[in-house]
């Protein structure tokens, strides 16, 4: 009945698998949990235990596929008509997490459901504030905000959908580096008029990235966006960052933005790794970084 797909990289997925297994067993549903590692260096011993649990499997890719292709491969391996894509470093908010999805599936049989995301309320240490603050302010959205912007606040985790939808509209396999596979996937659903139902069935994202790592990851995402646009794989009008860059270009402001970015880069990074990181400065940092790539 349900195939749960968990792509992972350098993370201990055992607590998540055990929680989902307990919930599925209590519901008495037919299920499988597939965990697929994209060539990690860490937690292999821990995650190998998953193969000892009934209805659960853990495998390691022979080469790094990237998140999108990894999910597509798990989908091709899955047995059942409904799939649930999760993030390795997250846990359900409630014990009724799977039950909530199964009840909706039995009543309305929707194509795609997104349950939403939350972050822990406990403020992390200074070194990890930026990613936490970004998640709280940019990824956690109310049900009304999500419904109003039906495709804007959807992530490819905590995503419950029919296997045929994922098979028909797979994740873009040309994206191997970090960033924007979600945007391309969701945009493809929108272009093909695949409706997304929004509910409140949250995953708590326990992301432990420190601020320096998150900044570097953001830089890689911007580089990937630049590369994909150059290859005509992404329409720059569909991504907020590149669309704003086009506006600046029309207004002949690129040179000014680049100059400010290069002059203030060190000060901006100091703020982003401080006890009070400013997300608007993060936005400007990514814009300046993108403008500098376009020289």
C-alpha positions in Angstrom: 0.0 0.0 0.0 2.7 2.5 0.9 6.4 2.8 -0.1 8.3 5.2 2.1 11.4 6.6 0.4 14.3 8.1 2.3 17.3 9.4 0.5 20.3 9.9 2.8 23.8 11.2 2.9 26.0 11.2 6.0 23.1 10.9 8.4 21.9 8.2 10.9 18.4 7.4 9.6 17.7 4.6 12.2 15.6 6.8 14.6 13.4 8.0 11.7 12.9 4.5 10.3 12.0 3.0 13.8 9.4 5.8 14.3 7.8 5.2 10.9 7.9 1.5 11.3 6.2 1.7 14.7 3.4 3.9 13.3 2.9 1.7 10.2 2.8 -1.5 12.3 0.2 0.0 14.7 -1.9 1.0 11.7 -1.7 -2.5 10.3 -1.0 -1.3 6.8 1.1 -3.0 4.1 4.2 -0.9 3.7 7.9 -0.8 2.9 10.6 1.6 4.0 13.5 2.1 1.5 16.6 4.0 2.6 19.2 4.7 -0.1 22.6 6.2 0.7 24.2 8.3 -2.0 27.8 7.2 -1.2 28.3 8.5 2.3 31.4 8.3 4.4 29.6 8.3 7.8 26.9 6.2 9.6 27.1 3.2 7.3 27.4 0.8 10.2 24.4 2.3 12.0 22.2 2.4 8.9 23.1 -1.1 7.8 21.0 -2.2 10.8 17.9 -1.2 8.9 18.2 -4.3 6.8 17.4 -6.3 10.0 14.0 -4.7 10.4 11.0 -6.3 8.7 9.7 -4.4 5.6 12.8 -2.2 5.7 15.9 -2.0 3.4 19.1 0.0 3.3 21.3 0.2 0.2 24.3 2.2 -0.9 24.6 3.6 -4.5 27.7 2.6 -6.4 28.2 6.2 -7.5 26.9 9.6 -6.3 23.6 10.1 -8.2 22.4 13.4 -6.7 19.2 13.6 -4.7 16.7 13.7 -7.6 18.1 10.6 -9.4 18.4 8.8 -6.1 14.7 9.3 -5.4 13.8 8.2 -9.0 15.8 5.0 -8.5 14.0 4.3 -5.2 10.7 4.9 -6.9 11.6 2.4 -9.6 12.4 -0.2 -6.8 9.2 0.5 -4.8 6.4 -2.1 -4.8 3.3 0.0 -4.0 1.1 2.5 -5.7 1.6 5.3 -3.1 4.9 6.8 -2.1 6.0 9.1 0.7 9.3 11.0 0.3 11.0 12.1 3.5 14.2 13.8 4.6 16.7 11.8 6.6 17.2 14.5 9.2 13.6 15.0 10.1 11.0 13.4 12.4 7.2 13.4 12.4 5.7 16.0 14.8 2.9 13.5 15.9 2.4 9.8 16.4 -0.6 10.1 14.1 1.6 11.2 11.2 1.1 8.2 8.9 -2.4 7.7 10.0 -3.3 11.3 8.9 -2.0 10.6 5.4 -3.7 7.2 5.1 -7.1 8.7 6.2 -6.9 11.4 3.5 -5.9 8.9 0.9 -8.9 6.7 1.7 -11.3 9.6 1.6 -10.3 11.7 -1.4 -7.5 9.8 -3.2 -5.4 12.9 -4.1 -2.5 12.9 -6.5 -0.1 14.9 -4.3 -0.2 16.0 -0.7 2.3 18.2 1.1 2.2 18.1 4.9 4.4 21.1 5.7 7.6 21.6 7.7 8.5 23.0 11.1 11.7 23.5 12.9 12.5 22.9 16.6 11.5 25.8 18.9 14.7 25.5 20.9 17.1 28.2 19.7 20.4 26.5 18.7 23.9 27.6 19.5 25.3 30.7 17.7 27.2 28.5 15.2 23.9 27.0 13.9 21.6 30.0 14.1 21.6 31.0 10.4 20.1 27.7 9.0 17.6 27.5 11.9 16.5 31.1 11.3 16.2 30.5 7.6 14.1 27.5 8.1 11.8 29.2 10.6 11.2 32.3 8.4 11.5 31.0 4.9 10.3 27.3 5.0 7.8 27.2 7.8 4.5 28.5 6.3 0.9 28.5 7.5 -1.6 26.4 5.8 -3.3 29.5 4.4 0.0 30.8 2.9 0.6 27.4 1.3 -2.8 27.2 -0.2 -2.7 30.7 -1.5 0.6 30.0 -3.2 -0.1 26.5 -4.1 3.2 25.5 -5.7 5.5 28.0 -4.1 6.0 26.4 -0.7 6.2 22.8 -1.5 9.3 20.7 -0.8 10.2 17.2 -2.1 10.1 15.8 1.4 7.1 15.2 3.5 5.6 14.7 0.0 2.9 12.0 -0.2 1.9 11.1 -3.8 0.8 8.5 -6.2 3.7 6.5 -7.7 2.3 7.0 -11.2 2.8 10.8 -10.7 6.4 10.4 -9.7 7.0 8.0 -12.6 5.4 10.3 -15.1 7.0 13.4 -13.8 10.3 12.2 -12.3 12.9 14.4 -10.6 15.3 16.1 -13.1 18.3 13.8 -13.4 20.5 16.4 -15.1 20.8 18.1 -11.7 23.5 16.3 -9.8 24.9 19.1 -7.7 23.0 20.6 -4.7 20.1 23.0 -5.4 17.0 23.5 -7.4 15.9 19.9 -8.2 12.8 20.7 -6.0 12.0 23.8 -8.0 12.2 22.0 -11.3 10.2 19.1 -10.1 7.4 21.2 -8.6 7.3 23.5 -11.6 6.8 20.5 -13.8 3.8 19.5 -11.7 2.4 23.0 -12.1 2.9 23.1 -15.9 1.1 19.7 -16.2 -1.7 20.9 -13.9 -1.1 18.2 -11.2 -2.9 19.5 -8.2 -1.1 19.7 -4.8 -3.2 19.3 -1.6 -1.9 21.1 1.4 -2.5 19.8 4.9 -1.0 20.2 8.4 0.9 17.0 9.0 4.3 18.3 9.8 7.8 17.0 9.8 10.2 18.6 12.2 13.4 19.4 10.4 16.4 18.7 12.7 19.0 20.3 10.5 22.3 20.8 12.4 24.3 22.6 9.7 26.5 25.3 11.1 26.4 28.8 9.5 29.6 28.4 7.5 28.4 25.1 6.0 25.0 26.6 5.1 26.7 29.6 3.4 28.9 27.3 1.4 25.9 25.2 0.5 24.0 28.3 -0.6 27.0 29.3 -2.8 27.0 25.8 -4.5 23.2 26.2 -5.1 23.8 29.6 -6.8 26.6 28.1 -8.9 24.3 25.3 -9.9 21.5 27.7 -10.8 23.9 29.7 -12.9 25.1 26.5 -14.7 21.5 25.2 -15.3 20.4 28.5 -16.8 23.4 28.6 -19.0 22.4 25.1 -20.3 18.8 26.3 -20.8 17.6 23.7 -18.2 15.9 26.3 -16.0 13.9 29.4 -17.1 15.5 32.3 -15.2 12.0 33.9 -15.0 10.8 31.1 -12.8 13.5 31.4 -10.0 13.3 34.4 -7.7 17.1 35.0 -7.6 17.7 34.9 -11.4 14.5 36.8 -12.1 15.6 39.6 -9.8 19.0 39.6 -11.6 17.2 40.1 -14.9 15.4 43.1 -13.4 18.7 44.6 -12.3 20.1 44.0 -15.7 17.3 45.9 -17.3 17.9 48.8 -14.9 21.6 48.7 -15.6 22.3 48.1 -11.9 24.5 44.9 -12.1 27.8 46.8 -11.8 26.6 48.6 -8.7 25.4 45.5 -7.0 28.6 43.7 -7.8 30.7 46.6 -6.4 28.7 46.7 -3.2 28.9 42.9 -2.8 32.7 42.8 -3.3 33.2 45.7 -0.9 30.9 44.5 1.8 31.3 40.7 1.5 33.4 40.3 4.6 31.0 42.4 6.7 28.1 40.5 5.4 29.7 37.2 6.3 30.5 38.5 9.7 26.8 39.2 10.3 25.6 35.9 8.8 27.8 34.0 11.3 26.9 36.2 14.2 24.2 35.8 17.0 21.7 37.8 15.0 22.1 36.9 11.3 20.0 39.0 8.9 18.2 37.0 6.2 18.0 40.0 3.9 21.8 40.2 4.0 21.8 36.5 3.0 19.5 37.3 0.1 21.9 40.1 -1.0 24.9 37.9 -0.5 23.4 35.3 -2.9 22.4 38.0 -5.4 25.9 39.5 -5.3 27.5 36.0 -5.7 25.3 35.3 -8.7 26.1 38.7 -10.3 29.8 38.0 -9.8 29.4 34.6 -11.6 27.8 36.4 -14.5 30.7 38.6 -15.2 
